[in-house]
Amino acid sequence: MEWLQNGLLMAGVGLLMLANLCYVRRTQDLHGVLLFWRRRLGLNRGEFHCQRIGIVLILPGVVLRYLMLLNVL
């Protein structure tokens, strides 16, 4: 079960990094990525979907980690 948790977390973080890398390569706006909480990113459709899939993969990885810490799984 630990391999699944680590795989989900790594895949999610990898997709988030890929989306941000594609955005920086397209716009040359590294400042927008560094200040991501200001909603400055104008992601195109592919970058947006890649970012959302990364978030969706991270969430179950975090839930699995907490369940394993609580000895539920």
Secondary structure, 3 states (H helix, E strand, C coil): CHHHHHHHHHHHHHHHHHHHHHHHHHHCCHHHHHCHHHCCCCCCHHHHHHHHHHHHHHHHHHHHHHHHHCCCC
